[in-house]
């Protein structure tokens, strides 16, 4: 009974929001006939965008939209490209394909964009390198990264270092990759550097240090709310699964 009351209150709140904010009235039918799913979809697609001032909320919203309509960005990019075959639109098309893990198609679009850019574009080269890593072409990715000029900003330098570490890891050069990850963990946004570092420590058998790194991830994760954690849910799930296994092995 309590959950029925809660469900009804959520439906009413969403319906009121539709009316007060001039949203498409079709939402009311969706909310009424699909109580939980309809209210959830309305919140994610109509209410959540208003909270975009928070980076984590923006990421979570993008992932939620991608879950309900995974090819939305691809359709928009394809339409834009059909109207104007520009370098920027080709890059947007490649980004959308990469976001769907269609890396070989993305690579083709990135290469077309680079071919049309005199001297090439470092950001596009970095995107192409990431896509190449995903299909196992680390050597070509390394060649591209070597062509990229050293950025002046610390953030851009760290992103380039992360890319180089991933290339080294893909080539089986674990020691230099670990050294880069270890250097990045204290300042790279999010927990990707820590998780990649922990994964290599586990791969090389250093379970004690891996546990320490994963416990840092756990402590930092506890400071985040559910929305913020949801933005990187797969990574946090992996980290906590590995940490549970390490603790089970030692009985603590």
C-alpha positions as CSV (number, residue, x, y, z in Angstrom):
1,X,0.0,0.0,0.0
2,X,2.7,2.6,0.9
3,X,4.4,2.1,-2.5
4,X,1.1,2.6,-4.3
5,X,0.6,5.9,-2.5
6,X,4.1,7.0,-3.2
7,X,3.7,6.0,-6.9
8,X,0.5,8.1,-7.1
9,X,2.1,11.1,-5.5
10,X,5.0,10.9,-7.9
11,X,2.6,10.7,-10.9
12,X,0.7,13.8,-9.6
13,X,3.9,15.7,-9.0
14,X,5.1,15.0,-12.5
15,X,1.7,15.9,-14.1
16,X,1.7,19.2,-12.2
17,X,5.2,19.9,-13.5
18,X,4.1,19.2,-17.1
19,X,1.2,21.7,-16.8
20,X,3.1,24.4,-14.9
21,X,6.1,24.3,-17.2
22,X,4.3,24.0,-20.5
23,X,5.7,20.6,-21.4
24,X,4.1,18.4,-24.1
25,X,0.8,17.3,-22.8
26,X,1.4,13.8,-24.1
27,X,3.6,13.3,-21.1
28,X,0.5,13.2,-18.9
29,X,-0.8,10.1,-20.7
30,X,2.7,8.5,-20.5
31,X,2.9,9.2,-16.8
32,X,-0.6,7.9,-16.0
33,X,-0.5,4.7,-18.1
34,X,3.1,3.8,-17.3
35,X,3.4,4.9,-13.7
36,X,7.0,4.2,-12.7
37,X,8.6,4.0,-16.1
38,X,6.7,7.1,-17.4
39,X,7.6,9.2,-14.3
40,X,11.2,8.1,-14.5
41,X,11.5,8.9,-18.2
42,X,9.9,12.3,-17.6
43,X,12.3,13.1,-14.8
44,X,15.3,12.1,-16.8
45,X,14.3,13.8,-20.1
46,X,12.5,16.9,-18.9
47,X,13.4,17.7,-15.3
48,X,17.0,16.6,-15.1
49,X,18.3,18.9,-17.9
50,X,17.5,21.8,-15.6
51,X,20.0,20.6,-13.2
52,X,22.9,20.7,-15.7
53,X,24.9,23.2,-13.6
54,X,26.5,20.2,-11.9
55,X,29.0,18.3,-14.0
56,X,28.1,14.9,-12.5
57,X,24.4,15.5,-13.1
58,X,25.1,16.5,-16.8
59,X,27.0,13.2,-17.2
60,X,24.3,11.2,-15.6
61,X,21.7,12.9,-17.7
62,X,23.6,12.2,-20.9
63,X,24.0,8.5,-19.9
64,X,20.3,8.2,-19.1
65,X,19.3,9.8,-22.4
66,X,21.7,7.4,-24.2
67,X,20.0,4.5,-22.4
68,X,16.5,5.4,-23.5
69,X,17.5,6.7,-27.0
70,X,21.1,5.5,-27.7
71,X,21.2,6.8,-31.3
72,X,19.8,10.3,-30.6
73,X,23.2,12.1,-31.0
74,X,24.0,10.0,-34.0
75,X,20.7,11.0,-35.7
76,X,21.4,14.7,-34.9
77,X,25.0,14.5,-36.2
78,X,23.9,12.7,-39.4
79,X,21.2,15.3,-40.1
80,X,23.7,18.1,-39.5
81,X,26.2,16.5,-41.8
82,X,23.6,16.1,-44.5
83,X,22.9,19.8,-44.4
84,X,26.6,20.9,-44.3
85,X,29.5,18.6,-45.0
86,X,31.9,20.5,-42.7
87,X,34.9,19.3,-40.7
88,X,33.1,20.1,-37.5
89,X,30.1,18.1,-38.5
90,X,32.3,15.1,-39.5
91,X,33.9,15.2,-36.1
92,X,30.5,15.4,-34.4
93,X,29.5,12.3,-36.4
94,X,32.6,10.5,-35.4
95,X,32.1,11.4,-31.7
96,X,28.5,10.0,-31.9
97,X,29.7,6.8,-33.5
98,X,32.5,6.4,-30.9
99,X,29.9,6.9,-28.2
100,X,28.1,3.9,-29.5
101,X,31.3,1.8,-29.6
102,X,31.2,1.8,-33.4
103,X,34.9,2.6,-33.4
104,X,35.8,1.5,-37.0
105,X,33.1,3.8,-38.4
106,X,34.3,6.6,-36.1
107,X,37.8,6.2,-37.3
108,X,36.8,6.6,-40.9
109,X,35.1,9.9,-40.0
110,X,38.0,11.2,-37.9
111,X,40.4,10.4,-40.7
112,X,38.1,12.3,-43.2
113,X,38.0,15.3,-40.9
114,X,41.8,15.3,-40.5
115,X,42.3,15.0,-44.2
116,X,40.3,18.2,-44.6
117,X,42.2,20.1,-41.9
118,X,45.5,21.7,-43.1
119,X,48.2,20.4,-40.8
120,X,45.7,18.3,-38.8
121,X,44.0,19.1,-35.5
122,X,45.5,17.8,-32.3
123,X,42.2,17.2,-30.5
124,X,40.9,15.2,-33.4
125,X,44.2,13.2,-33.5
126,X,43.7,12.4,-29.8
127,X,40.1,11.3,-30.5
128,X,41.3,9.1,-33.4
129,X,44.0,7.6,-31.2
130,X,41.4,6.7,-28.6
131,X,39.3,4.9,-31.2
132,X,42.3,3.1,-32.6
133,X,43.2,1.8,-29.1
134,X,39.7,0.4,-28.9
135,X,40.2,-1.8,-32.0
136,X,43.7,-2.8,-31.0
137,X,45.7,-0.5,-33.2
138,X,48.0,0.8,-30.5
139,X,51.0,1.4,-32.8
140,X,49.1,3.8,-35.1
141,X,47.6,5.5,-32.0
142,X,51.1,6.0,-30.7
143,X,52.2,7.5,-34.0
144,X,49.4,10.0,-33.8
145,X,50.1,10.9,-30.2
146,X,53.7,11.5,-31.1
147,X,52.5,14.1,-33.6
148,X,50.5,16.1,-31.0
149,X,52.2,19.2,-29.7
150,X,52.7,19.3,-26.0
151,X,49.8,21.3,-24.6
152,X,50.4,24.4,-22.4
153,X,47.6,23.7,-19.9
154,X,48.0,21.1,-17.1
155,X,44.6,19.6,-17.7
156,X,45.4,19.0,-21.4
157,X,48.8,17.6,-20.6
158,X,47.2,15.1,-18.2
159,X,44.7,14.0,-20.8
160,X,47.5,13.4,-23.3
161,X,49.5,11.5,-20.6
162,X,46.4,9.4,-19.9
163,X,46.2,8.6,-23.6
164,X,49.8,7.7,-23.8
165,X,49.5,5.4,-20.7
166,X,46.6,3.6,-22.4
167,X,48.7,3.1,-25.5
168,X,51.6,1.7,-23.4
169,X,49.2,-0.6,-21.6
170,X,47.7,-1.9,-24.8
171,X,51.3,-2.6,-26.0
172,X,52.0,-4.6,-22.9
173,X,54.4,-2.0,-21.5
174,X,53.0,-2.2,-18.1
175,X,55.7,-0.6,-16.0
176,X,55.8,2.8,-17.8
177,X,52.0,2.8,-18.0
178,X,51.7,2.2,-14.3
179,X,54.2,5.1,-13.7
180,X,52.0,7.5,-15.6
181,X,48.8,6.3,-13.9
182,X,50.5,6.7,-10.5
183,X,51.5,10.2,-11.3
184,X,48.0,11.1,-12.5
185,X,45.9,9.7,-9.6
186,X,46.3,12.8,-7.5
187,X,44.9,15.3,-10.0
188,X,43.1,13.5,-12.9
189,X,39.4,14.2,-12.8
190,X,37.3,11.3,-11.5
191,X,38.6,7.9,-10.7
192,X,39.7,6.5,-14.1
193,X,43.4,6.9,-13.4
194,X,43.1,5.2,-10.0
195,X,41.0,2.3,-11.4
196,X,43.4,1.8,-14.4
197,X,46.3,1.9,-12.0
198,X,44.7,-0.6,-9.6
199,X,43.9,-2.9,-12.6
200,X,47.6,-3.0,-13.6
201,X,48.7,-3.6,-10.0
202,X,46.3,-6.6,-9.9
203,X,47.6,-7.8,-13.3
204,X,51.2,-7.7,-12.0
205,X,50.3,-9.4,-8.7
206,X,50.7,-6.4,-6.4
207,X,47.4,-7.0,-4.5
208,X,48.4,-5.0,-1.4
209,X,49.0,-1.8,-3.3
210,X,45.9,-2.5,-5.5
211,X,43.8,-2.8,-2.4
212,X,45.1,0.5,-1.1
213,X,44.3,2.3,-4.3
214,X,40.8,0.8,-4.5
215,X,40.1,1.8,-0.9
216,X,40.9,5.4,-1.9
217,X,38.4,5.0,-4.7
218,X,35.9,3.7,-2.1
219,X,36.4,6.6,0.2
220,X,36.1,9.2,-2.5
221,X,33.0,7.4,-3.9
222,X,31.3,7.7,-0.5
223,X,31.5,11.5,-0.7
224,X,29.4,11.4,-3.9
225,X,25.6,11.3,-4.1
226,X,23.7,8.6,-6.1
227,X,23.5,10.8,-9.2
228,X,27.2,11.5,-9.2
229,X,28.1,7.8,-8.7
230,X,25.7,6.9,-11.4
231,X,27.7,8.9,-13.9
232,X,30.5,6.4,-13.7
233,X,28.5,3.4,-12.4
234,X,30.3,0.7,-14.4
235,X,33.7,1.8,-13.2
236,X,32.6,2.0,-9.5
237,X,31.0,-1.4,-9.8
238,X,34.2,-2.9,-11.1
239,X,36.3,-1.2,-8.4
240,X,34.0,-2.4,-5.6
241,X,33.9,-5.9,-7.0
242,X,37.7,-6.1,-7.0
243,X,37.9,-4.6,-3.5
244,X,35.4,-7.1,-2.1
245,X,37.5,-10.0,-3.6
246,X,40.7,-8.6,-2.1
247,X,39.1,-8.3,1.3
248,X,37.6,-11.8,1.1
249,X,41.0,-13.2,0.3
250,X,42.5,-11.6,3.5
251,X,39.4,-12.1,5.7
252,X,39.1,-8.3,6.4
